[in-house]
Amino acid sequence: MISKNKFLAILEALRKGKSLYAACCFHHVTTRDFYQLIHKNIELKDDYLLALSDYADQCSDDIRELAASLQSGDIDTSSAKLLIETKKYLAQKACPTPYINPDDTSDTPDTTEIVVKFV
C-alpha cells in the first residue's frame, strides 16, 4: 500500500519533470502499485493527470523563455530549436491532451498552441 505522503511526493516529482518510474523507484514504490492505486480511486487519478499537466505547462513556460533567449541573441538558432523540440516532446508525452477538470462546466478549455518558426 502506498501512503498518502509517498503518493504526494511522487506527484511532486512528476511536476518537477521526473518520470513516473524514477519517482516511484526513489520512493520505493512499484509503478504497478501506483497504477493499481489510481485505478481504484478516480480522485487520485485526477491528481496524477493534473501533476502531468502541470509539468506540461512548465515545459510551455520553458519554451517561452527559450524563444525570448533566441530573440535576444543569448542562444543560437540550432540550440534553441533542439531545446524547444525536446521540451515540446516532453510536454506532449506527459500530457497528450490538456487536463480538463471534470467538475468544470465551461464548454471551452483554456488551451494555447505555441508555434515557433525558425528562419
C-alpha positions as CSV (number, residue, x, y, z in Angstrom):
1,M,0.0,0.0,0.0
2,I,1.2,3.5,-0.9
3,S,0.9,6.1,1.9
4,K,-0.6,9.5,1.1
5,N,2.7,11.2,1.8
6,K,4.5,8.9,-0.7
7,F,1.8,9.5,-3.3
8,L,2.0,13.2,-2.9
9,A,5.8,13.1,-3.1
10,I,5.6,11.1,-6.3
11,L,3.2,13.7,-7.8
12,E,5.6,16.5,-6.8
13,A,8.5,14.6,-8.5
14,L,6.3,14.4,-11.7
15,R,5.6,18.1,-11.6
16,K,9.4,18.7,-11.5
17,G,10.0,16.6,-14.6
18,K,10.8,13.1,-13.2
19,S,9.4,10.1,-15.0
20,L,6.9,8.0,-13.1
21,Y,9.4,5.2,-13.0
22,A,12.1,7.3,-11.5
23,A,9.7,8.9,-8.9
24,C,8.4,5.6,-7.9
25,C,11.8,4.0,-7.6
26,F,13.1,6.9,-5.4
27,H,10.2,6.3,-3.0
28,H,10.4,2.5,-3.1
29,V,7.1,2.0,-4.8
30,T,6.5,-0.1,-7.9
31,T,4.7,1.5,-10.9
32,R,2.3,-1.4,-10.8
33,D,1.3,-0.5,-7.2
34,F,0.9,3.2,-8.3
35,Y,-1.3,2.4,-11.2
36,Q,-3.4,0.0,-9.1
37,L,-3.9,2.8,-6.6
38,I,-5.1,5.4,-9.1
39,H,-7.2,2.8,-10.9
40,K,-9.2,2.2,-7.7
41,N,-9.6,5.9,-6.8
42,I,-10.7,8.4,-9.5
43,E,-9.7,11.4,-7.4
44,L,-6.2,10.1,-7.2
45,K,-6.2,9.6,-10.9
46,D,-7.3,13.2,-11.4
47,D,-4.4,14.3,-9.1
48,Y,-2.0,12.3,-11.2
49,L,-3.3,13.7,-14.5
50,L,-3.1,17.2,-13.0
51,A,0.5,16.7,-12.0
52,L,1.4,15.7,-15.6
53,S,-0.5,18.7,-16.9
54,D,1.4,20.9,-14.5
55,Y,4.7,19.6,-15.9
56,A,3.5,20.2,-19.5
57,D,2.7,23.8,-18.5
58,Q,6.2,24.1,-17.1
59,C,7.6,22.9,-20.4
60,S,5.5,25.6,-22.1
61,D,7.0,28.2,-19.8
62,D,10.5,26.9,-20.6
63,I,9.7,27.2,-24.4
64,R,8.7,30.8,-23.9
65,E,12.0,31.5,-22.1
66,L,14.0,29.8,-24.8
67,A,12.2,31.8,-27.5
68,A,13.0,35.0,-25.6
69,S,16.6,34.0,-25.3
70,L,16.7,33.3,-29.0
71,Q,15.2,36.8,-29.8
72,S,17.7,38.5,-27.5
73,G,20.6,36.6,-29.1
74,D,21.6,34.7,-25.9
75,I,21.2,31.4,-27.7
76,D,21.9,30.3,-31.2
77,T,19.1,29.1,-33.6
78,S,20.1,25.4,-33.8
79,S,20.5,25.1,-30.0
80,A,17.1,26.8,-29.4
81,K,15.4,24.6,-32.0
82,L,16.8,21.4,-30.3
83,L,15.8,22.5,-26.8
84,I,12.4,23.7,-27.9
85,E,11.6,20.5,-29.8
86,T,12.8,18.5,-26.8
87,K,10.5,20.5,-24.5
88,K,7.6,20.1,-26.9
89,Y,8.2,16.3,-27.0
90,L,8.3,16.0,-23.2
91,A,5.2,18.1,-22.8
92,Q,3.3,16.1,-25.4
93,K,4.4,12.8,-23.8
94,A,3.5,14.0,-20.3
95,C,0.1,15.3,-21.3
96,P,-1.1,14.3,-24.8
97,T,-4.4,16.1,-24.2
98,P,-4.8,19.1,-21.9
99,Y,-6.1,18.2,-18.4
100,I,-9.7,19.3,-18.0
101,N,-11.2,19.4,-14.6
102,P,-14.2,17.0,-14.7
103,D,-16.1,19.5,-12.4
104,D,-15.5,22.3,-14.9
105,T,-18.8,23.1,-16.7
106,S,-17.4,25.5,-19.3
107,D,-17.5,24.5,-22.9
108,T,-14.1,25.8,-23.9
109,P,-10.9,24.8,-22.1
110,D,-8.2,27.4,-21.8
111,T,-5.6,26.0,-24.0
112,T,-3.0,27.7,-26.2
113,E,-1.0,26.3,-29.0
114,I,2.6,27.5,-29.3
115,V,4.1,27.7,-32.8
116,V,7.7,28.5,-33.1
117,K,9.2,29.2,-36.6
118,F,12.9,29.3,-37.3
119,V,14.2,31.4,-40.1
